[in-house]
Amino acid sequence: MRSFYHYMMRYRGNKTNNEEKQLAEWMFRDHSFPKQAKSYDEISRYLEWNAPFPNALAVFDRLYEQYQVEEQ
């Protein structure tokens, strides 16, 4: 299973500027983001303290569910 960060990199460079792309671009630029993390709790805690935009946690929750389904 690859990390959530690597899963999210699929959204970088999308022509549509949506919340998924926003989150992926922020994760890429944030050098402190836990790039090897697979755990919901670890990533969620990080985002709670460093959320890049108001809806980031809701976007993360939705994408993490997809990540679990696709990566298992």
C-alpha positions as CSV (number, residue, x, y, z in Angstrom):
1,M,0.0,0.0,0.0
2,R,1.5,3.3,-1.0
3,S,1.3,6.4,1.2
4,F,-1.6,8.8,1.1
5,Y,0.7,11.5,-0.2
6,H,1.6,9.4,-3.2
7,Y,-2.0,8.6,-3.8
8,M,-2.9,12.3,-3.8
9,M,-0.2,13.2,-6.4
10,R,-2.7,11.9,-9.0
11,Y,-4.6,15.2,-8.5
12,R,-1.6,17.5,-9.1
13,G,-1.7,19.2,-12.5
14,N,-5.4,18.7,-13.1
15,K,-6.7,21.4,-15.5
16,T,-9.7,21.9,-13.2
17,N,-8.9,23.9,-10.1
18,N,-10.9,22.0,-7.6
19,E,-10.4,21.2,-3.9
20,E,-8.7,17.9,-4.7
21,K,-6.1,19.7,-6.7
22,Q,-5.8,22.4,-4.1
23,L,-5.1,19.9,-1.4
24,A,-2.6,17.9,-3.5
25,E,-0.7,21.0,-4.5
26,W,-0.5,22.2,-0.9
27,M,0.7,18.7,0.3
28,F,3.4,18.8,-2.4
29,R,4.6,22.3,-1.4
30,D,4.5,21.6,2.4
31,H,7.8,20.1,3.3
32,S,6.6,19.2,6.7
33,F,3.7,17.1,5.5
34,P,4.0,13.5,6.7
35,K,4.7,12.1,3.2
36,Q,5.1,8.5,4.2
37,A,2.0,8.4,6.4
38,K,-0.8,5.9,5.7
39,S,-2.7,6.4,8.9
40,Y,-5.8,8.4,9.0
41,D,-5.1,9.7,12.5
42,E,-1.6,10.9,11.7
43,I,-2.6,12.8,8.6
44,S,-5.8,14.1,10.2
45,R,-3.9,15.5,13.2
46,Y,-1.5,17.2,10.9
47,L,-4.3,18.8,8.9
48,E,-6.1,20.0,12.0
49,W,-3.1,22.1,12.8
50,N,-2.1,23.1,9.3
51,A,-5.2,23.2,7.2
52,P,-4.5,25.1,4.0
53,F,-8.2,26.1,3.3
54,P,-11.4,26.0,5.3
55,N,-12.8,22.8,3.8
56,A,-9.6,20.9,3.7
57,L,-10.5,18.4,6.4
58,A,-13.8,17.5,4.7
59,V,-11.9,17.0,1.4
60,F,-9.3,14.9,3.2
61,D,-12.1,12.7,4.8
62,R,-13.7,12.0,1.4
63,L,-10.4,11.3,-0.4
64,Y,-9.1,9.1,2.4
65,E,-12.2,6.9,2.1
66,Q,-11.4,6.5,-1.7
67,Y,-7.8,5.9,-0.8
68,Q,-8.7,3.0,1.5
69,V,-10.9,1.4,-1.1
70,E,-8.5,1.7,-4.0
71,E,-5.3,0.8,-2.1
72,Q,-6.5,-2.4,-0.4
